[in-house]
Amino acid sequence: MSIRVTGLRVRHRRTVALDSVDLALGTGVHGLLGPNGAGKTSLIRVLATVAGPAAGRVELLGRDTAEHRALGEVRGRLGYLPQEFGYYPGFTVREFVSYVAWLKEMPAARTPAAVERAVARVGLADRADRKIRTLSGGMVRRVGIAQAIVNAPEVLLLDEPTAGLDPEQRVEFRELLRELGASATVVVSTHLVEDVAAACTEVTLLDSGRVAYRGTPDTLTALGEASDGPGDHPIERGYTAALRAHRATGVLR
């Protein structure tokens, strides 16, 4: 497994953001769902090694992230897009993605081709020389995706990656996710259940810092088909049904 989390507990001051979370994720696209405050961003940040746990064990690509010597190696094999990613507005798209490649210590000889490939994969090849400050919000988000994939990461962590993308761009992004998930472990945190249904091979639903449900989009859809709860699509009703079941029983599914 590329990601293995055992007994993970994360605190933000007096608030417990994640409690007793166990996960094992391998190759494929893994959807991370849950209401606001469920702990999705906290989990992504810990997996990205930008935040540490209060308790528990996190292994990435076979390395324990508690070992300081492992962090440099692991970070070079990760890709990460936070909800709000920092960038230099005066940089062009190409310059910024090249800069991130340098930060990831990619070999200089293969960086230019990797940058061009990443920019093209997010549909910005024709804007590679545009200053980021001149781009729309959706285009800036695509720059964020490009910097996350420039090093062909083995583990890719995306927090609300489709925010600001129009419907056509979201369809293209789903296709990219499926392509990336063929050889990497991709974790996508989102509020958009339909994105999970279209692109993910597995779903993890968090609620109040705990795992409320794990399964495939098909099993979540089947749960919704048996439910008369709110939602326009069976997978949306399945999402609601899984939350209600977890809150009613407190049993991890």
Backbone hydrogen bonds in HBPLUS format (Angstrom, degrees):
<---DONOR---> <-ACCEPTOR-->    atom                        ^
c    i                          cat <-CA-CA->   ^        H-A-AA   ^      H-
h    n   atom  resd res      DA  || num        DHA   H-A  angle D-A-AA Bond
n    s   type  num  typ     dist DA aas  dist angle  dist       angle   num
A0002-SER N   A0025-LEU O   3.09 MM  23  6.14 121.0  2.45 136.5 150.0     1
A0061-LEU N   A0002-SER O   2.69 MM  59  4.54 165.4  1.71 141.3 144.4     2
A0003-ILE N   A0025-LEU O   3.07 MM  22  5.06 161.8  2.10 154.3 155.2     3
A0025-LEU N   A0003-ILE O   2.84 MM  22  5.06 159.0  1.88 143.8 151.0     4
A0004-ARG N   A0059-GLU O   2.94 MM  55  5.09 157.7  1.99 150.7 152.4     5
A0059-GLU N   A0004-ARG O   2.85 MM  55  5.09 166.2  1.87 155.6 159.5     6
A0005-VAL N   A0023-LEU O   2.73 MM  18  4.95 168.6  1.74 151.9 155.5     7
A0023-LEU N   A0005-VAL O   2.90 MM  18  4.95 154.7  1.96 130.6 136.7     8
A0006-THR N   A0057-ARG O   2.93 MM  51  5.17 163.7  1.96 152.7 156.3     9
A0057-ARG N   A0006-THR O   2.91 MM  51  5.17 160.3  1.94 149.2 155.8    10
A0008-LEU N   A0021-VAL O   2.99 MM  13  4.82 163.5  2.02 138.1 132.7    11
A0021-VAL N   A0008-LEU O   3.12 MM  13  4.82 168.4  2.13 128.4 130.6    12
A0009-ARG N   A0055-ALA O   2.93 MM  46  4.98 152.4  2.00 142.4 135.5    13
A0054-ALA N   A0009-ARG O   2.68 MM  45  5.45 148.9  1.78 149.9 158.8    14
A0055-ALA N   A0009-ARG O   3.22 MM  46  4.98 147.7  2.33 136.9 134.9    15
A0010-VAL N   A0018-LEU O   2.96 MM   8  4.90 154.1  2.03 125.1 130.3    16
A0017-ALA N   A0010-VAL O   2.74 MM   7  5.38 140.7  1.89 141.4 153.3    17
A0018-LEU N   A0010-VAL O   3.25 MM   8  4.90 160.7  2.29 131.3 132.3    18
A0012-HIS N   A0015-THR O   2.72 MM   3  5.11 162.7  1.75 155.5 161.8    19
A0015-THR N   A0012-HIS O   2.98 MM   3  5.11 163.0  2.01 129.2 126.8    20
A0019-ASP N   A0209-GLY O   2.86 MM 190  5.50 162.4  1.89 145.2 140.3    21
A0028-GLY N   A0184-ALA O   3.01 MM 156  6.30 169.8  2.02 145.0 143.9    22
A0186-VAL N   A0028-GLY O   2.89 MM 158  6.09 178.7  1.89 170.6 170.2    23
A0201-THR N   A0029-VAL O   2.72 MM 172  5.37 156.7  1.77 145.7 152.8    24
A0202-GLU N   A0029-VAL O   3.35 MM 173  6.68 147.7  2.46 154.7 154.8    25
A0030-HIS N   A0186-VAL O   2.70 MM 156  5.95 173.1  1.71 164.7 166.9    26
A0188-VAL N   A0030-HIS O   2.88 MM 158  6.14 166.0  1.90 160.9 164.2    27
A0031-GLY N   A0202-GLU O   2.81 MM 171  6.15 164.4  1.83 163.4 159.3    28
A0204-THR N   A0031-GLY O   2.83 MM 173  6.13 158.9  1.87 163.5 170.0    29
A0032-LEU N   A0188-VAL O   2.75 MM 156  5.74 158.8  1.79 153.4 148.0    30
A0190-THR N   A0032-LEU O   3.15 MM 158  6.37 159.1  2.19 161.3 161.9    31
A0033-LEU N   A0204-THR O   2.89 MM 171  6.21 163.5  1.92 158.4 163.7    32
A0206-LEU N   A0033-LEU O   2.90 MM 173  6.20 171.3  1.90 151.5 149.9    33
A0038-ALA N   A0035-PRO O   3.07 MM   3  5.49 141.4  2.22 143.4 139.4    34
A0209-GLY N   A0038-ALA O   2.85 MM 171  5.26 141.7  2.00 130.1 136.7    35
A0043-LEU N   A0039-GLY O   2.99 MM   4  6.16 156.0  2.04 149.4 155.0    36
A0044-ILE N   A0040-LYS O   2.99 MM   4  6.31 165.8  2.01 154.6 158.3    37
A0045-ARG N   A0041-THR O   2.90 MM   4  6.05 162.5  1.94 152.6 157.1    38
A0046-VAL N   A0042-SER O   3.11 MM   4  6.31 154.7  2.17 144.9 151.1    39
A0047-LEU N   A0043-LEU O   2.96 MM   4  6.22 163.4  1.99 155.2 159.9    40
A0048-ALA N   A0044-ILE O   2.86 MM   4  6.06 141.7  2.00 144.7 155.9    41
A0050-VAL N   A0045-ARG O   3.12 MM   5  5.53 150.3  2.21 164.7 162.9    42
A0049-THR N   A0046-VAL O   3.04 MM   3  5.00 157.2  2.10 103.3 110.2    43
A0065-THR N   A0058-VAL O   3.00 MM   7  5.92 169.3  2.01 167.2 170.6    44
A0060-LEU N   A0063-ARG O   2.86 MM   3  5.28 152.7  1.93 155.1 153.2    45
A0063-ARG N   A0060-LEU O   2.93 MM   3  5.28 163.0  1.96 114.8 120.5    46
A0067-GLU N   A0064-ASP O   3.02 MM   3  5.77 165.7  2.04 122.0 126.6    47
A0070-ALA N   A0067-GLU O   2.94 MM   3  5.53 147.6  2.04 115.9 125.3    48
A0071-LEU N   A0068-HIS O   3.18 MM   3  5.50 146.6  2.30 107.3 116.1    49
A0074-VAL N   A0070-ALA O   2.97 MM   4  6.11 171.4  1.97 162.2 165.1    50
A0075-ARG N   A0071-LEU O   2.84 MM   4  5.90 169.1  1.86 157.6 160.6    51
A0076-GLY N   A0072-GLY O   3.28 MM   4  6.38 145.3  2.40 140.4 148.1    52
A0077-ARG N   A0074-VAL O   2.92 MM   3  5.27 152.6  2.00 110.1 119.1    53
A0078-LEU N   A0075-ARG O   3.33 MM   3  5.11 167.4  2.35 100.7 103.9    54
A0154-GLU N   A0077-ARG O   2.97 MM  77  5.72 144.9  2.10 143.7 151.3    55
A0079-GLY N   A0155-VAL O   2.86 MM  76  6.29 135.5  2.06 154.0 161.4    56
A0157-LEU N   A0079-GLY O   2.77 MM  78  6.00 166.9  1.79 148.7 152.2    57
A0081-LEU N   A0157-LEU O   2.87 MM  76  6.31 153.0  1.95 161.0 169.0    58
A0159-ASP N   A0081-LEU O   2.89 MM  78  5.96 163.3  1.91 166.6 171.5    59
A0091-PHE N   A0088-TYR O   2.98 MM   3  5.54 162.7  2.01 120.9 126.5    60
A0133-ARG N   A0089-PRO O   3.07 MM  44  4.60 149.2  2.17 140.5 130.9    61
A0132-ILE N   A0091-PHE O   2.88 MM  41  6.11 161.2  1.92 170.2 164.7    62
A0096-PHE N   A0092-THR O   2.92 MM   4  6.13 162.8  1.95 155.4 159.4    63
A0093-VAL N   A0130-ARG O   3.08 MM  37  6.18 134.2  2.30 154.7 162.9    64
A0097-VAL N   A0093-VAL O   3.06 MM   4  6.27 171.4  2.07 156.9 158.9    65
A0094-ARG N   A0128-ALA O   2.91 MM  34  5.10 162.0  1.94 151.3 145.2    66
A0098-SER N   A0094-ARG O   2.94 MM   4  6.00 154.0  2.00 146.3 154.3    67
A0099-TYR N   A0095-GLU O   2.88 MM   4  6.05 148.0  1.98 142.3 151.2    68
A0100-VAL N   A0096-PHE O   3.01 MM   4  6.37 155.4  2.08 150.9 156.5    69
A0101-ALA N   A0097-VAL O   3.02 MM   4  6.27 153.4  2.10 142.2 149.7    70
A0102-TRP N   A0098-SER O   2.96 MM   4  6.28 148.5  2.06 144.9 153.3    71
A0103-LEU N   A0099-TYR O   2.94 MM   4  6.30 154.0  2.00 147.3 154.6    72
A0104-LYS N   A0100-VAL O   2.96 MM   4  6.23 143.9  2.09 145.5 155.3    73
A0106-MET N   A0101-ALA O   3.10 MM   5  5.62 172.2  2.11 157.4 157.6    74
A0105-GLU N   A0102-TRP O   2.89 MM   3  4.93 157.2  1.94 107.3 112.6    75
A0110-ARG N   A0107-PRO O   3.16 MM   3  5.78 139.3  2.33 112.8 122.2    76
A0111-THR N   A0108-ALA O   3.38 MM   3  5.15 149.3  2.49  94.1 102.7    77
A0114-ALA N   A0110-ARG O   3.17 MM   4  6.25 155.8  2.23 146.7 154.0    78
A0115-VAL N   A0111-THR O   2.85 MM   4  6.03 156.6  1.91 163.0 169.0    79
A0116-GLU N   A0112-PRO O   3.06 MM   4  6.31 166.8  2.08 151.3 154.2    80
A0117-ARG N   A0113-ALA O   3.00 MM   4  6.14 157.7  2.05 145.8 152.1    81
A0118-ALA N   A0114-ALA O   2.97 MM   4  6.13 160.9  2.00 146.8 151.7    82
A0119-VAL N   A0115-VAL O   2.95 MM   4  6.13 168.3  1.97 158.0 160.9    83
A0120-ALA N   A0116-GLU O   2.98 MM   4  6.07 156.4  2.03 144.3 151.1    84
A0121-ARG N   A0117-ARG O   2.96 MM   4  6.12 150.3  2.05 146.1 154.1    85
A0124-LEU N   A0119-VAL O   3.03 MM   5  5.41 164.6  2.05 156.1 153.2    86
A0123-GLY N   A0120-ALA O   3.01 MM   3  5.05 162.5  2.04 108.1 111.6    87
A0127-ARG N   A0124-LEU O   2.89 MM   3  5.13 157.1  1.94 110.6 118.2    88
A0130-ARG N   A0127-ARG O   3.06 MM   3  5.24 166.7  2.08 115.1 116.9    89
A0134-THR N   A0131-LYS O   3.01 MM   3  5.58 157.4  2.06 115.4 122.3    90
A0135-LEU N   A0132-ILE O   3.06 MM   3  5.42 168.3  2.08 117.3 120.8    91
A0140-VAL N   A0136-SER O   2.93 MM   4  6.24 156.8  1.99 154.3 161.0    92
A0141-ARG N   A0137-GLY O   3.03 MM   4  6.30 150.1  2.12 143.6 151.6    93
A0142-ARG N   A0138-GLY O   3.11 MM   4  6.43 143.6  2.25 137.0 146.5    94
A0142-ARG N   A0139-MET O   3.02 MM   3  4.95 117.5  2.43  91.7 107.4    95
A0143-VAL N   A0139-MET O   2.91 MM   4  6.33 143.0  2.05 145.5 156.4    96
A0144-GLY N   A0140-VAL O   3.03 MM   4  6.41 150.4  2.12 144.4 152.2    97
A0145-ILE N   A0141-ARG O   3.05 MM   4  6.47 144.7  2.17 141.6 151.0    98
A0146-ALA N   A0142-ARG O   2.91 MM   4  6.18 156.6  1.97 146.5 152.8    99
A0147-GLN N   A0143-VAL O   2.97 MM   4  6.32 160.0  2.01 156.0 159.8   100
A0148-ALA N   A0144-GLY O   3.21 MM   4  6.34 141.5  2.37 135.8 145.9   101
A0148-ALA N   A0145-ILE O   3.11 MM   3  5.06 123.1  2.45  93.1 108.0   102
A0149-ILE N   A0145-ILE O   3.15 MM   4  6.43 135.5  2.36 145.6 156.5   103
A0149-ILE N   A0146-ALA O   3.22 MM   3  5.36 134.6  2.43  98.9 110.3   104
A0150-VAL N   A0146-ALA O   3.08 MM   4  5.97 117.9  2.48 146.5 160.7   105
A0152-ALA N   A0149-ILE O   2.97 MM   3  5.26 158.3  2.02 123.7 123.2   106
A0185-THR N   A0154-GLU O   2.92 MM  31  6.20 171.6  1.92 152.9 152.3   107
A0156-LEU N   A0185-THR O   2.85 MM  29  6.22 161.2  1.89 151.9 157.4   108
A0187-VAL N   A0156-LEU O   2.81 MM  31  6.22 164.2  1.84 168.7 174.2   109
A0158-LEU N   A0187-VAL O   2.86 MM  29  6.14 170.3  1.87 172.3 175.0   110
A0189-SER N   A0158-LEU O   2.82 MM  31  6.19 167.4  1.84 168.4 172.4   111
A0160-GLU N   A0189-SER O   2.74 MM  29  5.46 153.6  1.80 141.8 149.8   112
A0163-ALA N   A0160-GLU O   3.38 MM   3  5.82 169.3  2.40 115.1 117.3   113
A0165-LEU N   A0162-THR O   3.02 MM   3  5.29 166.3  2.04 127.4 130.1   114
A0169-GLN N   A0166-ASP O   3.03 MM   3  5.28 113.9  2.49 106.0 121.8   115
A0170-ARG N   A0166-ASP O   2.92 MM   4  6.18 151.0  2.00 157.4 167.0   116
A0171-VAL N   A0167-PRO O   3.10 MM   4  6.38 153.3  2.17 147.0 152.9   117
A0172-GLU N   A0168-GLU O   3.10 MM   4  6.42 160.0  2.14 147.8 152.9   118
A0173-PHE N   A0169-GLN O   2.81 MM   4  6.03 150.7  1.90 144.5 153.4   119
A0174-ARG N   A0170-ARG O   2.92 MM   4  6.17 153.2  1.99 147.8 154.1   120
A0175-GLU N   A0171-VAL O   3.19 MM   4  6.52 153.9  2.26 145.5 151.8   121
A0176-LEU N   A0172-GLU O   3.04 MM   4  6.39 151.4  2.12 144.8 152.8   122
A0177-LEU N   A0173-PHE O   2.86 MM   4  6.18 155.8  1.91 152.6 159.3   123
A0178-ARG N   A0174-ARG O   3.03 MM   4  6.34 162.5  2.06 151.8 155.1   124
A0179-GLU N   A0175-GLU O   3.07 MM   4  6.32 152.3  2.15 143.3 151.0   125
A0180-LEU N   A0176-LEU O   2.87 MM   4  6.13 163.4  1.89 157.4 161.3   126
A0181-GLY N   A0177-LEU O   2.80 MM   4  5.93 157.9  1.85 155.7 162.2   127
A0182-ALA N   A0179-GLU O   3.32 MM   3  5.58 158.8  2.37 104.3 110.5   128
A0183-SER N   A0180-LEU O   3.26 MM   3  6.11 162.7  2.30 121.3 124.6   129
A0184-ALA N   A0180-LEU O   3.10 MM   4  6.00 132.5  2.34 145.6 158.6   130
A0195-ASP N   A0192-LEU O   3.06 MM   3  5.56 137.0  2.25 109.6 120.3   131
A0196-VAL N   A0193-VAL O   3.09 MM   3  5.19 118.9  2.48  98.1 112.6   132
A0197-ALA N   A0193-VAL O   3.02 MM   4  6.39 158.3  2.07 151.9 158.0   133
A0198-ALA N   A0194-GLU O   3.07 MM   4  6.19 146.6  2.18 140.4 148.3   134
A0199-ALA N   A0195-ASP O   3.04 MM   4  6.08 147.8  2.15 148.1 155.3   135
A0200-CYS N   A0196-VAL O   3.01 MM   4  5.04 158.2  2.06 135.0 140.3   136
A0203-VAL N   A0215-GLY O   2.62 MM  12  5.38 160.5  1.66 174.2 172.5   137
A0215-GLY N   A0203-VAL O   3.06 MM  12  5.38 153.4  2.13 147.7 154.2   138
A0205-LEU N   A0213-TYR O   2.84 MM   8  4.98 168.5  1.86 149.3 151.0   139
A0212-ALA N   A0205-LEU O   2.70 MM   7  5.44 159.0  1.74 159.2 165.6   140
A0213-TYR N   A0205-LEU O   3.32 MM   8  4.98 143.2  2.47 135.5 134.8   141
A0207-ASP N   A0210-ARG O   2.87 MM   3  5.41 157.0  1.92 153.0 160.8   142
A0210-ARG N   A0207-ASP O   3.08 MM   3  5.41 162.0  2.11 114.0 119.7   143
A0220-LEU N   A0216-THR O   3.07 MM   4  6.38 156.4  2.13 153.0 159.8   144
A0221-THR N   A0217-PRO O   2.84 MM   4  6.01 150.7  1.92 144.4 153.0   145
A0222-ALA N   A0218-ASP O   2.87 MM   4  6.11 155.4  1.93 145.4 152.0   146
A0223-LEU N   A0219-THR O   3.01 MM   4  6.22 148.1  2.12 138.2 146.4   147
A0224-GLY N   A0220-LEU O   3.09 MM   4  6.39 146.5  2.21 139.1 147.9   148
A0224-GLY N   A0221-THR O   3.01 MM   3  5.01 117.4  2.41  93.9 109.6   149
A0225-GLU N   A0221-THR O   2.87 MM   4  6.22 144.0  2.00 148.0 159.0   150
A0226-ALA N   A0222-ALA O   3.27 MM   4  6.50 134.2  2.49 138.4 148.3   151
A0227-SER N   A0224-GLY O   2.99 MM   3  4.90 159.8  2.03 103.4 108.9   152
A0236-GLU N   A0233-HIS O   2.94 MM   3  5.29 128.3  2.21 109.3 123.2   153
A0237-ARG N   A0233-HIS O   3.09 MM   4  6.50 156.1  2.15 154.4 161.8   154
A0238-GLY N   A0234-PRO O   2.77 MM   4  6.02 146.5  1.88 145.0 155.6   155
A0239-TYR N   A0235-ILE O   2.95 MM   4  6.12 148.0  2.05 137.9 145.5   156
A0240-THR N   A0236-GLU O   3.11 MM   4  6.43 160.4  2.15 147.3 151.3   157
A0241-ALA N   A0237-ARG O   2.85 MM   4  6.05 157.9  1.90 146.5 153.4   158
A0242-ALA N   A0238-GLY O   2.87 MM   4  6.00 156.8  1.92 148.6 154.2   159
A0243-LEU N   A0239-TYR O   3.11 MM   4  6.34 157.7  2.16 146.4 152.2   160
A0244-ARG N   A0240-THR O   2.96 MM   4  6.20 164.2  1.98 151.4 155.8   161
A0245-ALA N   A0241-ALA O   2.93 MM   4  6.10 159.0  1.98 147.5 153.3   162
A0246-HIS N   A0242-ALA O   3.02 MM   4  6.17 159.3  2.07 145.6 151.0   163
A0247-ARG N   A0243-LEU O   2.94 MM   4  6.17 162.2  1.97 153.7 158.5   164
A0248-ALA N   A0244-ARG O   2.88 MM   4  5.99 143.6  2.01 144.2 154.3   165
A0249-THR N   A0245-ALA O   3.03 MM   4  6.09 153.7  2.10 146.8 152.6   166
A0250-GLY N   A0246-HIS O   2.61 MM   4  5.02 145.8  1.72 136.5 148.0   167
